[in-house]
């Protein structure tokens, strides 16, 4: 059993959704989303984080993000933001 599988099993035993645990850095968020949607770029993820479109958890000197939060951001329509997002 790999470390990730063990982590998910423990989270389920405690009643947590493994997708909601913030354990991905900015680079890992990009890799995860890029595997789901080839149109996601490192710059789009970095810009979304800078605009606070991602809600991360600060641990030490960096922010960590959950898979659930990354998927939510990817599914959000750019017109949902007051300024119209990147749809120009």
N, C-alpha and C positions, 0 to 999 in steps of 0.2 A: 504494500500500500504506500503510495507516495505521500509526501508531506502535504500537498494540496488536498488530496482526498481525505487525509486524516483531519485536516483543518475543517473541511466541510462537514464531516461526520460529527465532530465535536460541536460545531455551531448548531447543527440540527438537533442534537441532543439537548442543548441549552434553550432551544426554541427560537433561534435566530435564523433568518433567511441568509444563506451564504452570499447571495448577491448584494446584500445590503451592508456587508462589512467593508469598511474603507481600508483597502490594502494595496491599491495600485498607485504608482507614481504617474506623472504626466506622460512619460514615455510608454508606460504599460497601458495607459488609457488609450493612447493613439494606436498601439499594436492591437489591442482588443477590438476597438471600433473599426480599424482598417480591415481586419479579418471579416467583419460583418458587412462593411460597406466600403468599397474601393475608392469612393469619392472623398472620404475623410482624409485630410492632410494633417501633418504635424502643426502647421501654422493655424489651421482652423481650431484645433484643440487648444493650442497655446493662447489664441485670441479669446476663446470662450472662457478659459480660466481667468484671463486678465479682466474680462468684463463681468466676472462673478456669475457667469451662467452655470458654472459647476459649483456645487456646495461641497467643499472638501473639509477634511478634519486635519488640523495641524498637529503633527507629531514630530517633536524635535525641531529641526530647521526646515522641514518640508511639509507640503500638504499631500494627503492621501485621499483617494477617491474610490467610491464603490462602483461595481459593475452596474448596479441598479441606477445610479446617478448618471453614468455614462450613457446607458441606453435611453434614459429619460431625455437627456440632452439631444441625442441623435434623433429621437422621434418628435421633438418639439419643432413646430413650424416657425420659421423666422418672422412671420407676421405677428406672432404672439407677443413680441416685444414692442414697447411703446414707440421706439424709433424706427421700427420696420426691420431691424436686424440687418443682415447682409444682402437682402433682396433689393438691389439697386439696379 
